[in-house]
Amino acid sequence: MRSILVVDDDPLIRKTLSSHFSKENFDIFLAKNGEEGIHKYEDETPDLVILDIRLPDLDGIEALKKIKNMNRNAAIIIMTAYDDMKTTVEAIKHGAFEYLVKPLDYVELDLTIERVFKMKTLEEKVGYFLEEKQKEYTIDNIIGHSSQMREVFKLIGSVANTRTNVLIEGESGTGKELVAKAIHYNSQYRDEPFIVINCSAMSDTLLESELFGHVRGAFTDAIYETKGKFEIAGKGTLFLDEVGDISPNLQSKLLRVIETRDFMKVGGEKILETVARIIAATNQDLKSLIEKGSFREDLFYRLKVVEIKLPPLRERKEDIPELTHYLLEKINRELKKDVRKVPPRIKKFLMSLPWPGNIRELENALTRAVILAKGDVILEENLPIETGKKKLFPENLVPLKEVEKEYIQHVLNETRGNKTRASQILQVSRPTLDKKIKEYKLEI
């Protein structure tokens, strides 16, 4: 018979879970604090531990680590009423199988337990959990308690201490670079470089030189020999933003580097090695590009060993109030202002908008509101969105591209066709803006 150890200081929780699991024919062991739980685990060696994160004598993460020291393959489910990203990442990183938020959904709990025992039976747990102990590293710049974001946090914790390539997918403005940084800075290679390359902002020749470096005389204006980003990254991370814009020629060269872990500078003959981890990001549908023949399928699968999909803001609107608070704190620090009050009607209004530009657009809107505010309160008239008759979105439901087209045209009109200023407001590169102008046939 399978056995479960429940560690929680709440007697009602212990009693409820004991009753629930007894009906499922499990042997149940109970502990009211961390030390008792550790002793119970040592004496009884249960098949599964359900561990509360907040205990009166010992932090749940510390209890988790002590149990893992006794048995590296111990199956542990963390539960807590305090849902935050740092704890999620720490729990998964130190080997928790799952992270559940109180009040518990018993259907979800039972399904999770079923997965635990299935993995134990198949002996697949070895290597799934990360066991390296690390000091705390603050990664509180990714905000959200929605179910979608909790899954993202779990993936960050799972992949952080590996050298696995990661593909981050999501619309513009969803925070792909922040996730890449969270992976890097939560890893044992946090002291190594984190190098960002925007693949859509460079010509083919320049991008190749940026990636691999070049020797003197390799091309016109190559006066000095330079190091490429692969060489500079060392044991760190190379973040390839907008990887879908890489040309087929460079795709084949990138694929070779991933497969062989070596490369040559442009115009050079010496073979250099690289151990850098690659994290790629895209706002495009790479599978669609593969079907069109503009992206290599073999490169796609090399990049997406682990895939993280970031939800657009419109699909996690419950995170908007918390995001608003976080962004206002950041904006006020940068602008040396004190505009932190958001009336309930404004919060409700912000949550009603589709935000085609996602978090980036929300930040721009709040920045404008803080700059124009006369007091310490965010007002409707300070937002770059009219709350009266005219709305940000049309009355009839239309494809997202139509909203994006209208908004970009609005920014171009407001900046009187100044593409540099428009790029800054939209927080996209000039080549990306030019591509959108051409695609949507916008007027300048």
GIQUI-V338076 format. One record per backbone hydrogen bond with DSSP energy under -1.0 kcal/mol. NH is the residue of the N-H (numbers start at 1). CO is the residue of the C=O. E is the energy in kcal/mol with one decimal. If there is no record, write none. Layout:
BEGIN
nh: <NH/NH>
co: <CO/CO>
e: <E/E>
END
This chain:
BEGIN
nh: <4/5/6/7/8/14/15/16/17/18/19/20/21/22/23/25/26/27/29/31/37/38/39/40/41/42/43/44/45/48/49/50/51/52/53/60/63/64/65/66/67/68/69/70/71/74/77/78/79/80/88/89/90/91/92/93/94/95/96/97/100/102/109/110/111/112/113/114/115/116/117/118/119/120/121/122/124/128/129/150/151/152/153/154/155/156/157/158/159/160/162/166/167/168/169/170/174/179/180/181/182/183/184/185/187/190/192/195/197/199/201/207/208/209/210/211/212/213/215/217/218/222/223/226/229/230/232/233/236/237/238/239/240/241/243/245/246/251/252/253/254/255/256/257/258/259/260/261/263/266/268/272/274/277/279/280/281/282/286/289/290/291/292/294/300/301/302/303/304/306/308/310/315/316/319/320/323/324/325/326/327/328/329/330/331/332/333/334/335/336/337/341/347/348/349/350/351/358/359/362/363/364/365/366/367/368/369/370/371/372/373/378/382/383/402/403/404/405/406/407/408/409/410/411/412/413/414/415/416/417/418/419/422/423/424/425/426/427/428/433/434/435/436/437/438/439/440/442>
co: <27/48/29/50/31/10/11/12/13/14/15/16/17/18/19/22/21/2/4/6/33/34/35/36/37/38/39/40/41/3/75/5/77/7/79/53/59/60/61/62/63/64/65/66/67/71/49/98/51/100/84/85/86/87/88/89/90/92/91/76/78/80/105/106/107/108/109/110/111/112/113/114/115/116/117/118/119/125/125/146/147/148/149/150/151/152/153/154/155/156/159/278/306/280/308/282/171/175/176/177/178/179/180/181/184/187/189/237/239/241/198/203/204/205/206/207/208/209/266/222/215/219/221/214/210/211/228/229/233/193/277/195/279/197/281/242/243/247/248/249/250/251/252/253/254/255/256/257/272/213/265/263/261/236/238/166/240/168/284/285/286/287/288/289/296/297/298/299/300/165/167/169/312/313/316/317/319/320/321/322/323/324/325/326/327/328/329/330/331/332/332/376/343/344/345/346/347/355/173/358/359/360/361/362/363/364/365/366/367/368/369/341/379/380/399/399/400/401/402/403/404/405/406/407/408/409/410/411/413/412/415/417/418/419/420/421/422/423/423/429/430/431/432/433/434/435/436/437>
e: <-2.9/-2.8/-2.9/-2.9/-2.2/-2.2/-2.5/-2.7/-2.7/-2.3/-2.3/-2.4/-2.8/-2.0/-1.4/-1.6/-1.8/-2.6/-2.5/-2.2/-2.0/-2.3/-2.2/-2.7/-2.4/-2.3/-2.3/-2.9/-2.5/-1.2/-2.4/-3.2/-3.0/-2.4/-1.9/-2.5/-2.2/-2.6/-2.3/-2.2/-2.2/-2.3/-1.8/-1.3/-2.2/-2.1/-3.1/-2.5/-2.4/-1.8/-1.9/-2.8/-2.6/-2.8/-2.4/-2.7/-1.9/-1.5/-2.7/-3.1/-3.2/-3.0/-2.6/-2.5/-2.2/-2.3/-2.5/-2.1/-2.0/-2.2/-2.3/-1.8/-2.4/-2.1/-2.2/-2.2/-2.3/-2.1/-1.1/-2.1/-1.6/-1.5/-2.5/-2.0/-2.0/-2.2/-2.3/-2.3/-2.4/-1.7/-1.8/-1.7/-2.7/-3.1/-2.9/-1.8/-1.5/-1.8/-2.1/-2.5/-2.3/-2.2/-2.3/-3.3/-1.6/-1.2/-1.9/-2.9/-2.7/-2.5/-1.4/-2.7/-2.1/-1.9/-2.4/-2.4/-2.6/-2.4/-2.2/-3.2/-1.8/-2.3/-2.0/-2.6/-3.2/-2.2/-2.2/-2.4/-2.8/-2.3/-3.0/-3.7/-2.2/-2.3/-2.5/-1.8/-1.6/-2.3/-1.8/-1.2/-2.7/-2.5/-1.8/-1.8/-2.2/-2.2/-2.9/-2.6/-2.4/-2.8/-2.5/-3.3/-2.5/-2.5/-2.2/-2.8/-2.5/-1.9/-1.1/-1.8/-2.3/-1.9/-1.5/-2.4/-2.0/-2.0/-1.3/-2.2/-2.1/-1.2/-2.7/-3.3/-1.7/-1.6/-2.1/-1.6/-2.7/-3.0/-2.1/-2.5/-3.1/-2.4/-1.9/-2.0/-3.1/-2.8/-1.8/-2.1/-2.7/-1.0/-1.7/-2.2/-2.1/-2.6/-2.0/-2.9/-2.0/-2.1/-1.1/-2.1/-2.7/-2.1/-2.4/-2.3/-2.4/-2.2/-1.9/-2.4/-2.3/-2.2/-1.1/-2.8/-1.1/-1.4/-1.1/-1.0/-2.4/-2.7/-2.2/-2.3/-2.6/-2.1/-2.0/-2.4/-2.5/-2.4/-2.5/-2.0/-1.2/-3.1/-1.3/-1.1/-2.6/-2.4/-1.7/-2.3/-2.7/-1.3/-1.7/-2.4/-3.1/-2.1/-2.1/-2.8/-2.3/-2.7/-3.0/-1.9>
END
